[in-house]
Amino acid sequence: MKTPESEKTAALKWFGEQPRPIQVEAIKLQTDLLRQARQTGVKLTPETVLDQLAAACRKMRHEEDSLRLKSSLTQAQAKKVHNRKIVRFKASRPKGKSSPKREIIRLKYFHLVQELRQNENFGWRNCSAYLMEQHKFNVTHAYLKRVVKELEGAEHGDSN
């Protein structure tokens, strides 16, 4: 059965409104559908690719709608829909404004503080005092420690 153009258009519009992680999931599903189509001998044309993306979006929307309508879903499907909704919610939330002091530490003093701690054996209090005395930058030792540890984690690829 051929899908009406209005449903394809609605599915692609839904795709455009989704956050990036949901779009990536839809494209993965589209890739699976394209592989299945290729195995049956379907020639991959731009129209076929677009149709498969619409089909993937329709399938994802159907899973969500069936949960909302309380149809019977397996536990795995319900969890998948729940995770998708969480990702969408997180993506819709405005990102917090970065602290000006944190940015100054990141741009100007991060490497200096690392050098003071490693080469000069300064503690966090001494680093804070040094920044105040030599650079007229007032920051508490606790905040300096927290920001530097976060930046070191980000530098080493940690998720924190």
N, C-alpha and C positions, 0 to 999 in steps of 0.2 A: 504494500500500500504506500502510495506516494504522500509525502508530508505537504500540506498546503503551504504556500509562500508566506501567508500571514503568521503561521506558527514558526516558520524558520526565522522570519524577521523579528518576532517577539523573543525567540531564543537568543538571537545574536544581540539584540538590545540588552537582554538580561546579562549576557556575557560582558558587554561593555561597562555595565554598572558595577561589576564585581571587583573586589580588590585583587591585587596581583596573585596572591597564593591560590585563590579560587580559580582565576584564569589559567594558571599553570596546571592545576588539577584537571580542568576541562580540556586543555590541550593534550595532556597525557591520555585522557580517555579518548580523545579524537585520534591520537596516534594508534591506540589499540584498535579502534574501529577501522582505521585505514589499513592496518596490517591484515585484519580479517577480510576486508574487501579485496585487497590485493591477492590474497590466497584463493579467493573465488574467481579470480580472473578479471575483476573490474579494472578498467584503465583509470589511472589517477590523473584527473584533470583539475584545474582550479575550481570548477563547479563541484566536483566530487569532494574535494578537500573542504570547501565551504559547507557543503551539505553535511559532511561528517562532523564538523564543528557544531553545527546547529543541532544535530542528533545528540551529540555529547551533552550539550547544554540542556536540551529537552530532558534527557535522562537524569541529569543532576537536579533539575527543577522538579521532576516527577518524584524523586526520592524525598525531597523536602516537603512537597505538597502532600505526599502520602503520610508523612509523619504528622503534619499539621492537621490532616483530616482523620488522624488516628487509625489509619489502615494498618494492617498487620505488617510490621517490618521486623526483620531479624535484629538481634542485639547489635551485630556488627554494622548493619545499615544505619540504625539509630545513632550509634556512636559516631559514624562518619558524618552524618547530617549535623549532629551536635557540634563536632569539631569544626565543620565548615562555618557554622553560625558564629562560633567563637572567633574564628579568624576574621570573618566579615566585621564583627563588632569591634575587634581591636583595630582593624584597618580604618574604621570610620571615626575612631576617636582622634581628636586633635592631638598632635604631638606637643609635648610640653616645651615651653620656651627654655632654651639653654641658659644656664646661669652665666652672667657676664664674667664673674670671678673664675668660674670653671674654664671658660674659654681662654682667659688670660693665662691661667696656669698651663693649659694645654698648649697654647701657642708660644708663650714666652719662657715659662719657668720649668716646664716638665723635665727637660733634659738637665737643666741646672740642678734641680732638686735630686734627680737620680745621681748625678755626679757628686753632689755634696754627701749624699748618703753612702755611696759606695767608696769613693776615694778619700773623703775627709772624715768618714765615720760619724757624720752628724745624725742626731736624732730628729724626730719630727718637730720638737719644740725649737731646737737650734735652727733648723731649716726655716721655720716660720719667722723666727727672730732675725735671721740673716736677710730674708726677703724684705722685712720691714726696715731694717737698718740700711741696707745697701741699695735697695730698689724702691723704697717707700711704698711697698705693696703689703697692705695689712690683710692677713689671713690667719685663721686659727690653725693650730697644729692638727687638730682632729679633722677639720675640713680638708686641709692640705693632704693628709694621709689618705682620706677616703677618695679624693679625686685622683691622686697619683696611683693608688692601687687599681682603681677602675681603668685608668688609662693604660697601665701596664698590662692588665687583663685583656683589654681590647687590642693592644699591640701584639700580644702573644696568641690572639685568636680565641680567647675564652668568650663565653656567651654573657658573662656578667659585666 
